[in-house]
Amino acid sequence: MIDVMEHIRKNADEKYNEFNRKLVPGIGVSYGVRVPNLRKIAKLISDDDWKIFLDSEPSCFEEIMLQGLVINIADMPPATRMSYIRNFVPMINNWAVCDAFCVRRRIHKDEKTPLWALP
């Protein structure tokens, strides 16, 4: 499994973190990783053991963002995706997480039933 925090720290940008905290107040612990870099990290996670990552408790803003991105791109059955979405939605407590998650949400080829109709 990849060391997610290592990737977060490696892509941290202090000036961007200061800027982002003004746009998204109250985000707690954050490192200032830009969204394009988070997307690259999410791809690494989704190609690796994404289940372990999604089943872990996020410790910072970037990990919450990553969980939303990974839910959208990891290869998983629709019912599993819906379960992760249900667990993720309560973590959406600001516009940035909402935008990152919703903008990247796409319908997967195996999603023949609307997600909201799944158990």
KENU-347985 format. One line per 3 residues: number of its first residue (from 1); for each residue x, z, y of N, C-alpha, C, CB. Coordinates in nm, 3 decimals. Glycine has a CB too. Example, Ala and Ser with C-alpha at 12.3 -4.5 7.8 and 13.67 -1.06 7.14 Angstrom:
REM KENU-347985
1) 1.319:0.780:-0.569:1.230:0.780:-0.450:1.320:0.780:-0.330:1.131:0.905:-0.447 | 1.285:0.708:-0.225:1.367:0.714:-0.106:1.290:0.787:0.003:1.408:0.572:-0.060
***
This chain:
REM KENU-347985
1) 0.084:0.000:-0.119:0.000:0.000:0.000:0.089:0.000:0.125:-0.096:0.123:0.000 | 0.047:-0.077:0.222:0.125:-0.083:0.346:0.109:0.047:0.425:0.081:-0.205:0.433 | 0.209:0.078:0.503:0.205:0.197:0.588:0.140:0.155:0.720:0.350:0.258:0.611
4) 0.012:0.182:0.732:-0.065:0.138:0.848:-0.011:0.201:0.977:-0.213:0.174:0.830 | 0.018:0.330:0.972:0.068:0.396:1.092:0.202:0.339:1.136:0.080:0.546:1.069 | 0.283:0.296:1.043:0.410:0.232:1.080:0.383:0.105:1.160:0.495:0.200:0.952
7) 0.287:0.026:1.115:0.251:-0.098:1.187:0.191:-0.066:1.323:0.152:-0.182:1.103 | 0.110:0.038:1.330:0.051:0.078:1.458:0.161:0.120:1.555:-0.051:0.194:1.438 | 0.251:0.207:1.509:0.359:0.254:1.597:0.450:0.138:1.640:0.443:0.362:1.526
10) 0.476:0.045:1.548:0.563:-0.069:1.579:0.501:-0.159:1.685:0.591:-0.149:1.452 | 0.368:-0.165:1.690:0.299:-0.251:1.786:0.246:-0.175:1.908:0.184:-0.321:1.718 | 0.280:-0.048:1.918:0.233:0.034:2.030:0.288:-0.017:2.162:0.272:0.182:2.009
13) 0.205:-0.010:2.264:0.242:-0.054:2.398:0.193:0.053:2.496:0.182:-0.197:2.433 | 0.285:0.131:2.549:0.250:0.245:2.633:0.171:0.203:2.758:0.375:0.319:2.674 | 0.215:0.096:2.823:0.145:0.050:2.944:0.003:0.003:2.910:0.224:-0.065:3.012
16) -0.010:-0.069:2.798:-0.144:-0.114:2.756:-0.230:0.007:2.719:-0.134:-0.212:2.636 | -0.170:0.108:2.659:-0.244:0.229:2.623:-0.301:0.296:2.748:-0.154:0.327:2.545 | -0.220:0.306:2.852:-0.267:0.365:2.978:-0.383:0.283:3.036:-0.150:0.373:3.081
19) -0.368:0.152:3.035:-0.471:0.061:3.085:-0.599:0.075:3.002:-0.421:-0.086:3.083 | -0.585:0.075:2.869:-0.699:0.082:2.778:-0.775:0.214:2.793:-0.651:0.064:2.633 | -0.703:0.322:2.816:-0.768:0.453:2.834:-0.858:0.456:2.958:-0.662:0.564:2.844
22) -0.826:0.374:3.057:-0.911:0.365:3.175:-1.038:0.286:3.144:-0.834:0.299:3.293 | -1.025:0.185:3.060:-1.141:0.102:3.023:-1.230:0.170:2.920:-1.094:-0.032:2.968 | -1.169:0.247:2.832:-1.241:0.311:2.722:-1.210:0.461:2.725:-1.202:0.247:2.582
25) -1.272:0.534:2.816:-1.241:0.677:2.825:-1.288:0.753:2.701:-1.307:0.738:2.951 | -1.216:0.861:2.671:-1.256:0.947:2.561:-1.224:0.894:2.422:-1.399:0.973:2.569 | -1.125:0.805:2.410:-1.097:0.746:2.279:-1.010:0.835:2.192:-1.031:0.612:2.296
28) -0.963:0.946:2.243:-0.881:1.036:2.163:-0.740:0.982:2.145:-0.945:1.059:2.027 | -0.684:1.007:2.029:-0.548:0.962:2.001:-0.546:0.810:1.995:-0.496:1.023:1.867 | -0.456:0.750:2.071:-0.442:0.604:2.068:-0.298:0.567:2.101:-0.540:0.536:2.168
31) -0.261:0.447:2.059:-0.123:0.401:2.074:-0.110:0.277:2.161:-0.065:0.373:1.940 | -0.221:0.215:2.196:-0.214:0.098:2.281:-0.178:-0.030:2.208:-0.117:0.121:2.389 | -0.232:-0.048:2.089:-0.207:-0.172:2.014:-0.312:-0.274:2.058:-0.212:-0.148:1.858
34) -0.265:-0.389:2.097:-0.356:-0.495:2.144:-0.436:-0.552:2.026:-0.277:-0.607:2.215 | -0.557:-0.599:2.056:-0.648:-0.648:1.952:-0.588:-0.761:1.867:-0.777:-0.696:2.017 | -0.519:-0.860:1.923:-0.459:-0.962:1.836:-0.363:-0.901:1.732:-0.385:-1.065:1.920
37) -0.289:-0.799:1.771:-0.201:-0.732:1.676:-0.280:-0.654:1.573:-0.103:-0.640:1.749 | -0.390:-0.592:1.616:-0.476:-0.521:1.520:-0.533:-0.619:1.418:-0.590:-0.448:1.594 | -0.567:-0.738:1.461:-0.620:-0.839:1.367:-0.514:-0.876:1.263:-0.665:-0.966:1.443
40) -0.389:-0.886:1.304:-0.281:-0.917:1.209:-0.263:-0.803:1.110:-0.148:-0.942:1.285 | -0.269:-0.680:1.159:-0.257:-0.564:1.070:-0.376:-0.559:0.974:-0.248:-0.432:1.151 | -0.496:-0.588:1.025:-0.616:-0.590:0.940:-0.602:-0.692:0.828:-0.741:-0.621:1.024
43) -0.543:-0.805:0.857:-0.521:-0.908:0.755:-0.426:-0.855:0.648:-0.463:-1.038:0.818 | -0.320:-0.786:0.689:-0.228:-0.727:0.591:-0.301:-0.627:0.502:-0.110:-0.659:0.663 | -0.384:-0.544:0.563:-0.459:-0.444:0.486:-0.556:-0.512:0.391:-0.535:-0.349:0.581
46) -0.627:-0.612:0.440:-0.728:-0.679:0.356:-0.664:-0.756:0.240:-0.812:-0.774:0.441 | -0.539:-0.795:0.256:-0.467:-0.862:0.147:-0.404:-0.762:0.051:-0.360:-0.954:0.202 | -0.407:-0.634:0.087:-0.345:-0.529:0.009:-0.456:-0.442:-0.051:-0.247:-0.443:0.096
49) -0.436:-0.312:-0.056:-0.537:-0.222:-0.113:-0.629:-0.171:-0.002:-0.469:-0.104:-0.187 | -0.721:-0.256:0.041:-0.811:-0.227:0.151:-0.904:-0.110:0.119:-0.893:-0.349:0.185 | -0.938:-0.091:-0.009:-1.031:0.015:-0.046:-0.973:0.152:-0.012:-1.065:0.008:-0.196
52) -0.847:0.175:-0.042:-0.784:0.304:-0.010:-0.789:0.326:0.141:-0.637:0.308:-0.061 | -0.760:0.222:0.218:-0.762:0.235:0.363:-0.903:0.267:0.414:-0.710:0.107:0.429 | -1.004:0.194:0.365:-1.140:0.216:0.413:-1.196:0.350:0.368:-1.230:0.104:0.364
55) -1.146:0.403:0.259:-1.193:0.533:0.210:-1.122:0.650:0.277:-1.175:0.541:0.059 | -1.024:0.621:0.361:-0.951:0.728:0.428:-1.015:0.759:0.564:-0.802:0.688:0.448 | -0.988:0.878:0.612:-1.039:0.922:0.742:-0.947:0.869:0.852:-1.050:1.078:0.749
58) -1.000:0.795:0.950:-0.915:0.744:1.057:-0.861:0.859:1.144:-0.992:0.645:1.144 | -0.734:0.845:1.185:-0.671:0.950:1.264:-0.649:0.910:1.409:-0.538:0.988:1.202 | -0.682:0.784:1.443:-0.662:0.739:1.580:-0.757:0.623:1.609:-0.515:0.697:1.604
61) -0.766:0.589:1.735:-0.851:0.479:1.781:-0.820:0.349:1.707:-0.833:0.459:1.932 | -0.693:0.319:1.690:-0.654:0.193:1.625:-0.699:0.189:1.479:-0.502:0.174:1.632 | -0.695:0.301:1.410:-0.742:0.302:1.271:-0.893:0.279:1.262:-0.705:0.434:1.204
64) -0.967:0.329:1.360:-1.111:0.302:1.363:-1.134:0.153:1.384:-1.182:0.385:1.475 | -1.063:0.096:1.480:-1.074:-0.048:1.505:-1.039:-0.126:1.379:-0.983:-0.090:1.622 | -0.930:-0.086:1.314:-0.887:-0.155:1.192:-0.991:-0.145:1.082:-0.754:-0.097:1.143
67) -1.055:-0.031:1.069:-1.156:-0.020:0.964:-1.268:-0.121:0.987:-1.214:0.124:0.960 | -1.313:-0.135:1.110:-1.416:-0.234:1.140:-1.370:-0.375:1.111:-1.458:-0.223:1.284 | -1.248:-0.407:1.147:-1.194:-0.541:1.122:-1.178:-0.568:0.972:-1.059:-0.559:1.194
70) -1.129:-0.469:0.900:-1.108:-0.486:0.755:-1.242:-0.501:0.682:-1.029:-0.367:0.697 | -1.341:-0.425:0.721:-1.474:-0.438:0.660:-1.522:-0.583:0.670:-1.577:-0.342:0.727 | -1.494:-0.646:0.782:-1.541:-0.783:0.804:-1.463:-0.888:0.727:-1.535:-0.814:0.949
73) -1.335:-0.865:0.698:-1.257:-0.973:0.639:-1.215:-0.951:0.494:-1.135:-0.995:0.719 | -1.219:-0.828:0.445:-1.176:-0.804:0.306:-1.274:-0.868:0.209:-1.164:-0.652:0.278 | -1.220:-0.914:0.098:-1.301:-0.976:-0.005:-1.367:-0.867:-0.089:-1.215:-1.071:-0.095
76) -1.500:-0.852:-0.074:-1.573:-0.749:-0.146:-1.717:-0.797:-0.166:-1.570:-0.613:-0.070 | -1.784:-0.742:-0.267:-1.924:-0.780:-0.288:-2.013:-0.736:-0.170:-1.977:-0.717:-0.419 | -2.123:-0.807:-0.146:-2.210:-0.774:-0.033:-2.259:-0.628:-0.033:-2.328:-0.865:-0.034
79) -2.296:-0.574:-0.147:-2.345:-0.436:-0.152:-2.234:-0.338:-0.112:-2.399:-0.402:-0.294 | -2.112:-0.367:-0.151:-1.999:-0.283:-0.114:-1.976:-0.291:0.036:-1.871:-0.324:-0.190 | -1.981:-0.413:0.091:-1.963:-0.432:0.236:-2.070:-0.353:0.312:-1.971:-0.584:0.273
82) -2.195:-0.361:0.264:-2.303:-0.290:0.332:-2.280:-0.140:0.329:-2.438:-0.324:0.268 | -2.231:-0.089:0.219:-2.201:0.054:0.209:-2.095:0.094:0.312:-2.153:0.088:0.066 | -1.990:0.012:0.323:-1.886:0.041:0.422:-1.940:0.028:0.565:-1.766:-0.054:0.403
85) -2.025:-0.070:0.589:-2.085:-0.085:0.723:-2.167:0.038:0.758:-2.173:-0.212:0.729 | -2.247:0.085:0.663:-2.329:0.205:0.689:-2.242:0.326:0.723:-2.416:0.237:0.566 | -2.129:0.338:0.656:-2.039:0.449:0.686:-1.965:0.430:0.817:-1.938:0.466:0.573
88) -1.943:0.305:0.855:-1.866:0.275:0.976:-1.949:0.288:1.103:-1.809:0.136:0.967 | -2.073:0.248:1.100:-2.156:0.243:1.222:-2.155:0.375:1.300:-2.299:0.208:1.185 | -2.162:0.493:1.237:-2.155:0.616:1.317:-2.022:0.635:1.391:-2.178:0.734:1.227
91) -1.918:0.564:1.351:-1.789:0.574:1.422:-1.786:0.489:1.548:-1.676:0.533:1.330 | -1.884:0.403:1.566:-1.889:0.318:1.685:-1.939:0.404:1.800:-1.982:0.192:1.664 | -1.845:0.449:1.882:-1.882:0.537:1.994:-1.834:0.484:2.129:-1.825:0.676:1.971
94) -1.796:0.355:2.130:-1.758:0.293:2.258:-1.770:0.141:2.245:-1.613:0.334:2.299 | -1.767:0.076:2.358:-1.787:-0.070:2.359:-1.674:-0.145:2.289:-1.799:-0.119:2.502 | -1.553:-0.093:2.293:-1.439:-0.164:2.235:-1.452:-0.175:2.083:-1.308:-0.094:2.271
97) -1.487:-0.066:2.019:-1.505:-0.067:1.873:-1.624:-0.156:1.838:-1.526:0.079:1.818 | -1.732:-0.145:1.914:-1.850:-0.227:1.890:-1.815:-0.376:1.901:-1.961:-0.192:1.990 | -1.748:-0.413:2.008:-1.711:-0.553:2.028:-1.619:-0.604:1.918:-1.644:-0.571:2.163
100) -1.516:-0.527:1.885:-1.420:-0.572:1.782:-1.490:-0.590:1.648:-1.304:-0.472:1.768 | -1.581:-0.502:1.616:-1.651:-0.510:1.488:-1.754:-0.622:1.488:-1.718:-0.377:1.457 | -1.840:-0.626:1.589:-1.951:-0.722:1.590:-1.906:-0.865:1.614:-2.051:-0.682:1.695
103) -1.809:-0.885:1.701:-1.764:-1.020:1.731:-1.702:-1.086:1.608:-1.663:-1.018:1.846 | -1.633:-1.009:1.528:-1.566:-1.064:1.410:-1.654:-1.064:1.285:-1.441:-0.987:1.382 | -1.775:-1.012:1.295:-1.864:-1.010:1.180:-1.909:-1.150:1.150:-1.984:-0.917:1.204
106) -1.886:-1.193:1.027:-1.931:-1.326:0.987:-2.005:-1.314:0.856:-1.812:-1.425:0.975 | -2.090:-1.409:0.828:-2.163:-1.412:0.702:-2.071:-1.471:0.596:-2.297:-1.495:0.714 | -2.051:-1.398:0.490:-1.966:-1.444:0.381:-2.046:-1.531:0.286:-1.903:-1.326:0.306
109) -1.978:-1.619:0.216:-2.045:-1.716:0.128:-2.128:-1.650:0.019:-1.943:-1.807:0.066 | -2.092:-1.527:-0.020:-2.167:-1.461:-0.126:-2.282:-1.374:-0.074:-2.073:-1.375:-0.208 | -2.306:-1.378:0.055:-2.414:-1.300:0.116:-2.540:-1.385:0.127:-2.371:-1.247:0.254
112) -2.609:-1.399:0.016:-2.730:-1.479:0.014:-2.851:-1.397:0.062:-2.755:-1.534:-0.127 | -2.845:-1.266:0.044:-2.948:-1.174:0.090:-2.900:-1.111:0.219:-2.980:-1.064:-0.018 | -2.986:-1.100:0.319:-2.943:-1.033:0.442:-2.890:-0.894:0.411:-3.060:-1.025:0.543
115) -2.783:-0.854:0.478:-2.722:-0.724:0.450:-2.820:-0.609:0.466:-2.603:-0.702:0.542 | -2.907:-0.617:0.565:-3.000:-0.506:0.588:-3.101:-0.492:0.474:-3.073:-0.525:0.720 | -3.113:-0.595:0.390:-3.207:-0.588:0.277:-3.141:-0.531:0.151:-3.264:-0.727:0.247
118) -3.012:-0.504:0.157:-2.941:-0.451:0.041:-2.966:-0.300:0.031:-2.789:-0.481:0.050 | -2.958:-0.250:-0.094:-2.978:-0.104:-0.113:-2.866:-0.024:-0.051:-2.988:-0.070:-0.261
***
